[in-house]
Amino acid sequence: MAHPFVAESSILHRNFTEEPHRVVSAKGIRLILDSGKEILDASAGPAVSCLGHSRPDVAREVSRQITDIAYIYSGSRFTATVNEELAAYILRGRPGGLSKAIFVGSGSEATDAALKLIFQYWREVGQPQRRFVIARKQSYHGNTIGALCVSGHDSRRALYSDWMSKNVHFVDPCFAYRFKRQEETDEAYVQRLMRQLEDQILALGPKNVAAFVAETGVRDLCDKYDILLMLDEIMCGMGKTGTMHAWEQEGIRGPDVQTIGKALGGGFVPLSGVLVHQRIFDALAAGSGGLAHGHTFQ
């Protein structure tokens, strides 16, 4: 039975059995409830409010931008200085060959956009048979149907199992604390995971695999079979590891497609994105001449 507050509320709350805490203000790392109680927001929501709450400097800039221009529709071939500058800032120096950005409203939207971009790319270069995606068990890349398809999070997928794509296959997570064998070295554990991924690629047929989706990099193996590497940095990217992109800490070349979010908007605006390698842009430019994807807020 639903809690009386939830039953009367016009909002469809995520939990029906308990009354949610009403937040009336927030400042820095604290949320203030209507009871006067203060809550330490130690996790910044789901790793979002990395700059803290109620920043006057951010509020001024948001207000200024909304006063100048609040919305344009990219589908009508409009752009604005602010989104051009943000993309250029994130991609300064073309890290790992990433050269283009798509901005959307959430991490789930970014994952969906990235998957559609990957499949469009393979069609543009004459390899439409590359329909399989490999991801990790226990992974989570978003809550839309497309994003759930490449997420190995069983409890989130369960209700929608009939809708999950049969073209997605899963390999073990890179989680040494739980899954590294006794007496197994880190190097041996990594090699075991690499062999498992390669076995899955070979089982599906390398020329049938479109991408490997992960939070960490397996760059060399993807290069070996000409498979696109899609890195999900929605949770860990945008400076959280000391560099703009978390993969820069690993010494790899970088992904072909990368999703970003959470800290990108810092909780002040709903904002996420997809970063795209120059090779993908070049293929689309030489082919259809456009991106076969769009949202109202993109």
C-alpha positions as a Markdown table, in Angstrom:
| # | Residue | x | y | z |
|---|---|---|---|---|
| 1 | Met | 0.0 | 0.0 | 0.0 |
| 2 | Ala | 1.3 | 3.5 | -0.9 |
| 3 | His | 2.2 | 6.0 | 1.8 |
| 4 | Pro | -0.6 | 8.6 | 2.2 |
| 5 | Phe | 1.7 | 11.4 | 1.0 |
| 6 | Val | 2.7 | 9.4 | -2.1 |
| 7 | Ala | -0.9 | 8.5 | -2.8 |
| 8 | Glu | -1.9 | 12.2 | -2.7 |
| 9 | Ser | 1.1 | 13.6 | -4.5 |
| 10 | Ser | 0.8 | 14.5 | -8.2 |
| 11 | Ile | 4.4 | 13.3 | -8.6 |
| 12 | Leu | 4.9 | 9.6 | -9.4 |
| 13 | His | 7.6 | 9.0 | -6.7 |
| 14 | Arg | 10.1 | 6.3 | -7.1 |
| 15 | Asn | 9.3 | 4.7 | -3.7 |
| 16 | Phe | 5.7 | 4.3 | -2.9 |
| 17 | Thr | 6.0 | 3.1 | 0.7 |
| 18 | Glu | 7.8 | 6.0 | 2.4 |
| 19 | Glu | 7.3 | 9.8 | 2.4 |
| 20 | Pro | 10.3 | 11.5 | 0.7 |
| 21 | His | 12.3 | 14.1 | 2.6 |
| 22 | Arg | 11.4 | 17.6 | 1.4 |
| 23 | Val | 14.5 | 19.7 | 0.7 |
| 24 | Val | 13.9 | 23.4 | 1.0 |
| 25 | Ser | 17.4 | 24.7 | 0.3 |
| 26 | Ala | 20.9 | 23.5 | -0.2 |
| 27 | Lys | 24.3 | 25.1 | 0.2 |
| 28 | Gly | 27.8 | 23.6 | -0.3 |
| 29 | Ile | 27.7 | 20.0 | 0.8 |
| 30 | Arg | 24.5 | 20.2 | 2.8 |
| 31 | Leu | 20.8 | 19.7 | 2.1 |
| 32 | Ile | 18.4 | 21.5 | 4.4 |
| 33 | Leu | 15.0 | 19.9 | 5.0 |
| 34 | Asp | 11.7 | 21.6 | 5.9 |
| 35 | Ser | 12.2 | 20.3 | 9.4 |
| 36 | Gly | 15.4 | 22.3 | 9.7 |
| 37 | Lys | 17.5 | 19.2 | 9.7 |
| 38 | Glu | 20.7 | 19.3 | 7.7 |
| 39 | Ile | 21.8 | 16.3 | 5.6 |
| 40 | Leu | 25.4 | 15.9 | 4.5 |
| 41 | Asp | 25.3 | 15.2 | 0.8 |
| 42 | Ala | 28.4 | 13.0 | 0.9 |
| 43 | Ser | 27.8 | 11.3 | -2.5 |
| 44 | Ala | 26.8 | 14.5 | -4.3 |
| 45 | Gly | 23.5 | 12.8 | -5.3 |
| 46 | Pro | 24.6 | 10.0 | -7.7 |
| 47 | Ala | 28.0 | 11.6 | -8.1 |
| 48 | Val | 26.6 | 14.7 | -9.7 |
| 49 | Ser | 26.9 | 17.9 | -7.6 |
| 50 | Cys | 30.7 | 18.0 | -7.7 |
| 51 | Leu | 30.9 | 21.8 | -7.3 |
| 52 | Gly | 28.5 | 21.9 | -4.3 |
| 53 | His | 25.0 | 23.2 | -4.1 |
| 54 | Ser | 23.9 | 26.8 | -4.5 |
| 55 | Arg | 27.0 | 28.4 | -6.0 |
| 56 | Pro | 26.3 | 32.1 | -6.6 |
| 57 | Asp | 28.9 | 32.3 | -9.4 |
| 58 | Val | 27.3 | 29.4 | -11.3 |
| 59 | Ala | 23.8 | 30.9 | -10.7 |
| 60 | Arg | 25.0 | 34.2 | -12.2 |
| 61 | Glu | 26.4 | 32.5 | -15.3 |
| 62 | Val | 23.3 | 30.4 | -15.8 |
| 63 | Ser | 21.0 | 33.4 | -15.4 |
| 64 | Arg | 23.1 | 35.4 | -17.9 |
| 65 | Gln | 23.0 | 32.6 | -20.5 |
| 66 | Ile | 19.2 | 32.2 | -20.1 |
| 67 | Thr | 18.8 | 35.9 | -20.5 |
| 68 | Asp | 20.8 | 35.9 | -23.7 |
| 69 | Ile | 19.5 | 32.6 | -25.2 |
| 70 | Ala | 17.8 | 29.7 | -23.4 |
| 71 | Tyr | 17.1 | 27.2 | -26.2 |
| 72 | Ile | 17.8 | 26.5 | -29.8 |
| 73 | Tyr | 17.0 | 23.4 | -31.9 |
| 74 | Ser | 19.9 | 21.8 | -33.6 |
| 75 | Gly | 17.5 | 20.0 | -36.0 |
| 76 | Ser | 16.8 | 23.3 | -37.6 |
| 77 | Arg | 20.5 | 23.8 | -38.3 |
| 78 | Phe | 21.1 | 26.3 | -35.4 |
| 79 | Thr | 24.1 | 26.5 | -33.1 |
| 80 | Ala | 25.2 | 28.9 | -30.4 |
| 81 | Thr | 28.5 | 30.2 | -29.2 |
| 82 | Val | 28.1 | 28.6 | -25.7 |
| 83 | Asn | 27.8 | 25.0 | -26.9 |
| 84 | Glu | 30.5 | 25.5 | -29.5 |
| 85 | Glu | 32.8 | 26.8 | -26.7 |
| 86 | Leu | 31.9 | 24.0 | -24.3 |
| 87 | Ala | 32.7 | 21.4 | -26.9 |
| 88 | Ala | 36.0 | 23.0 | -27.8 |
| 89 | Tyr | 37.0 | 23.2 | -24.1 |
| 90 | Ile | 36.2 | 19.5 | -23.5 |
| 91 | Leu | 38.0 | 18.5 | -26.6 |
| 92 | Arg | 41.0 | 20.9 | -26.5 |
| 93 | Gly | 44.0 | 19.2 | -27.9 |
| 94 | Arg | 41.9 | 16.5 | -29.5 |
| 95 | Pro | 42.6 | 13.9 | -26.7 |
| 96 | Gly | 43.1 | 10.5 | -28.2 |
| 97 | Gly | 41.7 | 11.7 | -31.5 |
| 98 | Leu | 38.3 | 12.7 | -30.1 |
| 99 | Ser | 37.2 | 15.8 | -32.1 |
| 100 | Lys | 33.4 | 16.1 | -32.0 |
| 101 | Ala | 30.7 | 16.3 | -29.3 |
| 102 | Ile | 27.0 | 15.8 | -29.0 |
| 103 | Phe | 25.2 | 17.3 | -26.0 |
| 104 | Val | 22.0 | 15.7 | -24.7 |
| 105 | Gly | 20.1 | 15.7 | -21.4 |
| 106 | Ser | 21.1 | 12.6 | -19.4 |
| 107 | Gly | 23.6 | 9.8 | -19.3 |
| 108 | Ser | 21.1 | 7.3 | -20.6 |
| 109 | Glu | 20.4 | 9.5 | -23.6 |
| 110 | Ala | 24.1 | 9.7 | -24.2 |
| 111 | Thr | 24.4 | 5.9 | -24.2 |
| 112 | Asp | 21.6 | 5.6 | -26.7 |
| 113 | Ala | 23.0 | 8.3 | -28.9 |
| 114 | Ala | 26.4 | 6.6 | -28.8 |
| 115 | Leu | 25.0 | 3.2 | -29.8 |
| 116 | Lys | 23.1 | 4.7 | -32.7 |
| 117 | Leu | 26.2 | 6.5 | -33.8 |
| 118 | Ile | 28.2 | 3.3 | -33.7 |
| 119 | Phe | 25.7 | 1.4 | -35.8 |
| 120 | Gln | 25.4 | 4.3 | -38.3 |
| 121 | Tyr | 29.2 | 4.3 | -38.6 |
| 122 | Trp | 29.4 | 0.7 | -39.6 |
| 123 | Arg | 26.7 | 1.1 | -42.2 |
| 124 | Glu | 28.4 | 4.1 | -43.6 |
| 125 | Val | 31.7 | 2.2 | -44.1 |
| 126 | Gly | 29.9 | -0.8 | -45.7 |
| 127 | Gln | 29.9 | -3.2 | -42.8 |
| 128 | Pro | 26.2 | -3.5 | -41.7 |
| 129 | Gln | 26.8 | -7.0 | -40.4 |
| 130 | Arg | 28.5 | -5.6 | -37.3 |
| 131 | Arg | 25.4 | -5.8 | -35.1 |
| 132 | Phe | 26.8 | -7.3 | -31.9 |
| 133 | Val | 27.9 | -5.3 | -28.9 |
| 134 | Ile | 29.9 | -6.8 | -26.0 |
| 135 | Ala | 29.6 | -5.3 | -22.5 |
| 136 | Arg | 30.5 | -6.3 | -18.9 |
| 137 | Lys | 28.3 | -8.3 | -16.5 |
| 138 | Gln | 27.1 | -6.2 | -13.6 |
| 139 | Ser | 27.7 | -3.0 | -15.6 |
| 140 | Tyr | 25.3 | -0.1 | -15.7 |
| 141 | His | 25.1 | 2.4 | -18.6 |
| 142 | Gly | 21.6 | 3.9 | -18.2 |
| 143 | Asn | 17.9 | 3.3 | -17.6 |
| 144 | Thr | 16.4 | 3.8 | -21.1 |
| 145 | Ile | 15.7 | 0.6 | -23.0 |
| 146 | Gly | 18.7 | 1.0 | -25.3 |
| 147 | Ala | 21.1 | 1.7 | -22.4 |
| 148 | Leu | 19.7 | -1.2 | -20.3 |
| 149 | Cys | 20.4 | -3.5 | -23.3 |
| 150 | Val | 24.1 | -2.9 | -22.9 |
| 151 | Ser | 23.9 | -2.9 | -19.0 |
| 152 | Gly | 24.7 | -6.2 | -17.2 |
| 153 | His | 22.7 | -5.1 | -14.1 |
| 154 | Asp | 20.3 | -8.0 | -13.7 |
| 155 | Ser | 17.8 | -6.4 | -11.3 |
| 156 | Arg | 17.4 | -3.3 | -13.4 |
| 157 | Arg | 16.9 | -5.5 | -16.6 |
| 158 | Ala | 14.5 | -8.1 | -15.1 |
| 159 | Leu | 11.2 | -6.3 | -15.6 |
| 160 | Tyr | 12.1 | -5.5 | -19.2 |
| 161 | Ser | 13.7 | -8.8 | -20.1 |
| 162 | Asp | 11.4 | -9.4 | -23.1 |
| 163 | Trp | 12.7 | -6.1 | -24.6 |
| 164 | Met | 16.4 | -6.7 | -24.1 |
| 165 | Ser | 18.4 | -7.0 | -27.4 |
| 166 | Lys | 19.7 | -10.5 | -28.3 |
| 167 | Asn | 22.6 | -8.7 | -30.0 |
| 168 | Val | 24.3 | -7.8 | -26.8 |
| 169 | His | 26.7 | -10.3 | -25.1 |
| 170 | Phe | 28.4 | -10.0 | -21.7 |
| 171 | Val | 31.8 | -10.9 | -20.3 |
| 172 | Asp | 33.0 | -10.8 | -16.6 |
| 173 | Pro | 33.6 | -7.5 | -14.9 |
| 174 | Cys | 37.1 | -6.3 | -14.0 |
| 175 | Phe | 36.6 | -6.6 | -10.3 |
| 176 | Ala | 39.6 | -8.1 | -8.6 |
| 177 | Tyr | 38.3 | -7.8 | -5.1 |
| 178 | Arg | 35.5 | -10.3 | -5.8 |
| 179 | Phe | 36.6 | -12.3 | -8.8 |
| 180 | Lys | 40.4 | -12.6 | -8.8 |
| 181 | Arg | 41.4 | -16.1 | -8.0 |
| 182 | Gln | 43.4 | -17.0 | -4.9 |
| 183 | Glu | 47.2 | -16.8 | -5.8 |
| 184 | Glu | 46.4 | -15.2 | -9.1 |
| 185 | Thr | 48.5 | -12.1 | -9.8 |
| 186 | Asp | 47.0 | -8.9 | -11.2 |
| 187 | Glu | 48.7 | -9.5 | -14.5 |
| 188 | Ala | 47.3 | -13.1 | -14.7 |
| 189 | Tyr | 43.9 | -11.8 | -13.8 |
| 190 | Val | 44.0 | -9.2 | -16.5 |
| 191 | Gln | 45.2 | -11.7 | -19.1 |
| 192 | Arg | 42.3 | -14.1 | -18.1 |
| 193 | Leu | 39.8 | -11.3 | -18.7 |
| 194 | Met | 41.4 | -10.4 | -22.0 |
| 195 | Arg | 41.2 | -14.1 | -23.1 |
| 196 | Gln | 37.6 | -14.2 | -22.2 |
| 197 | Leu | 36.8 | -11.1 | -24.2 |
| 198 | Glu | 38.8 | -12.4 | -27.2 |
| 199 | Asp | 37.0 | -15.7 | -27.0 |
| 200 | Gln | 33.6 | -13.9 | -27.1 |
| 201 | Ile | 34.7 | -11.9 | -30.1 |
| 202 | Leu | 35.9 | -15.0 | -31.9 |
| 203 | Ala | 32.6 | -16.8 | -31.0 |
| 204 | Leu | 30.5 | -14.0 | -32.5 |
| 205 | Gly | 32.9 | -13.5 | -35.4 |
| 206 | Pro | 35.2 | -10.4 | -35.3 |
| 207 | Lys | 33.6 | -8.9 | -38.4 |
| 208 | Asn | 30.2 | -9.1 | -36.7 |
| 209 | Val | 31.1 | -7.1 | -33.5 |
| 210 | Ala | 30.3 | -3.4 | -33.6 |
| 211 | Ala | 31.7 | -2.3 | -30.2 |
| 212 | Phe | 32.9 | -3.1 | -26.8 |
| 213 | Val | 31.2 | -1.0 | -24.1 |
| 214 | Ala | 32.9 | -0.6 | -20.8 |
| 215 | Glu | 34.0 | 1.8 | -18.0 |
| 216 | Thr | 37.7 | 0.8 | -18.6 |
| 217 | Gly | 39.9 | 0.4 | -21.6 |
| 218 | Val | 40.7 | -2.7 | -23.7 |
| 219 | Arg | 42.2 | -0.7 | -26.5 |
| 220 | Asp | 44.7 | -3.1 | -28.0 |
| 221 | Leu | 42.2 | -6.0 | -28.4 |
| 222 | Cys | 39.6 | -3.8 | -30.0 |
| 223 | Asp | 42.3 | -2.5 | -32.4 |
| 224 | Lys | 43.3 | -6.1 | -33.3 |
| 225 | Tyr | 39.8 | -6.9 | -34.6 |
| 226 | Asp | 38.9 | -3.4 | -35.8 |
| 227 | Ile | 36.1 | -3.1 | -33.1 |
| 228 | Leu | 35.1 | 0.3 | -31.8 |
| 229 | Leu | 35.8 | 1.0 | -28.2 |
| 230 | Met | 33.1 | 2.9 | -26.4 |
| 231 | Leu | 34.0 | 4.1 | -22.9 |
| 232 | Asp | 31.4 | 5.2 | -20.4 |
| 233 | Glu | 32.8 | 8.1 | -18.3 |
| 234 | Ile | 29.4 | 9.4 | -17.2 |
| 235 | Met | 30.3 | 8.5 | -13.6 |
| 236 | Cys | 34.1 | 8.9 | -13.5 |
| 237 | Gly | 35.0 | 11.6 | -16.1 |
| 238 | Met | 35.1 | 15.4 | -16.3 |
| 239 | Gly | 38.1 | 15.9 | -14.0 |
| 240 | Lys | 37.2 | 13.5 | -11.2 |
| 241 | Thr | 40.5 | 11.5 | -11.6 |
| 242 | Gly | 42.7 | 14.6 | -12.0 |
| 243 | Thr | 42.5 | 14.7 | -15.8 |
| 244 | Met | 39.5 | 15.7 | -17.9 |
| 245 | His | 39.1 | 12.2 | -19.1 |
| 246 | Ala | 39.6 | 9.2 | -16.8 |
| 247 | Trp | 41.1 | 7.1 | -19.5 |
| 248 | Glu | 44.0 | 9.5 | -19.7 |
| 249 | Gln | 45.3 | 8.1 | -16.4 |
| 250 | Glu | 45.6 | 4.7 | -18.0 |
| 251 | Gly | 48.1 | 5.6 | -20.8 |
| 252 | Ile | 45.9 | 4.3 | -23.6 |
| 253 | Arg | 45.2 | 5.9 | -26.9 |
| 254 | Gly | 41.6 | 6.7 | -26.0 |
| 255 | Pro | 38.2 | 5.5 | -27.1 |
| 256 | Asp | 36.4 | 5.8 | -30.4 |
| 257 | Val | 33.2 | 6.9 | -28.7 |
| 258 | Gln | 33.0 | 8.3 | -25.1 |
| 259 | Thr | 29.9 | 9.2 | -23.0 |
| 260 | Ile | 30.1 | 11.9 | -20.4 |
| 261 | Gly | 27.6 | 13.4 | -17.9 |
| 262 | Lys | 26.9 | 14.0 | -14.2 |
| 263 | Ala | 29.8 | 16.3 | -13.3 |
| 264 | Leu | 29.5 | 17.9 | -16.7 |
| 265 | Gly | 26.4 | 19.8 | -15.6 |
| 266 | Gly | 27.3 | 19.6 | -11.9 |
| 267 | Gly | 23.6 | 19.3 | -10.9 |
| 268 | Phe | 22.8 | 22.8 | -12.1 |
| 269 | Val | 21.5 | 21.8 | -15.6 |
| 270 | Pro | 20.6 | 18.4 | -17.0 |
| 271 | Leu | 23.6 | 17.8 | -19.3 |
| 272 | Ser | 25.5 | 14.9 | -20.8 |
| 273 | Gly | 27.3 | 14.2 | -24.0 |
| 274 | Val | 28.9 | 11.9 | -26.5 |
| 275 | Leu | 32.5 | 12.5 | -27.7 |
| 276 | Val | 33.4 | 11.2 | -31.1 |
| 277 | His | 36.7 | 10.2 | -32.8 |
| 278 | Gln | 37.7 | 12.0 | -36.0 |
| 279 | Arg | 37.6 | 8.7 | -37.9 |
| 280 | Ile | 33.9 | 8.3 | -37.3 |
| 281 | Phe | 33.2 | 11.9 | -38.3 |
| 282 | Asp | 35.2 | 11.4 | -41.5 |
| 283 | Ala | 33.2 | 8.3 | -42.4 |
| 284 | Leu | 29.8 | 10.0 | -41.9 |
| 285 | Ala | 31.0 | 13.1 | -43.7 |
| 286 | Ala | 32.1 | 11.0 | -46.7 |
| 287 | Gly | 28.9 | 9.0 | -46.6 |
| 288 | Ser | 25.4 | 10.3 | -45.7 |
| 289 | Gly | 26.8 | 13.7 | -44.6 |
| 290 | Gly | 24.9 | 13.8 | -41.3 |
| 291 | Leu | 24.0 | 12.2 | -38.0 |
| 292 | Ala | 20.9 | 10.1 | -38.1 |
| 293 | His | 19.9 | 10.9 | -34.5 |
| 294 | Gly | 18.4 | 13.8 | -32.7 |
| 295 | His | 16.5 | 14.9 | -29.6 |
| 296 | Thr | 14.5 | 18.0 | -28.7 |
| 297 | Phe | 17.2 | 19.1 | -26.3 |
| 298 | Gln | 20.3 | 18.3 | -28.3 |
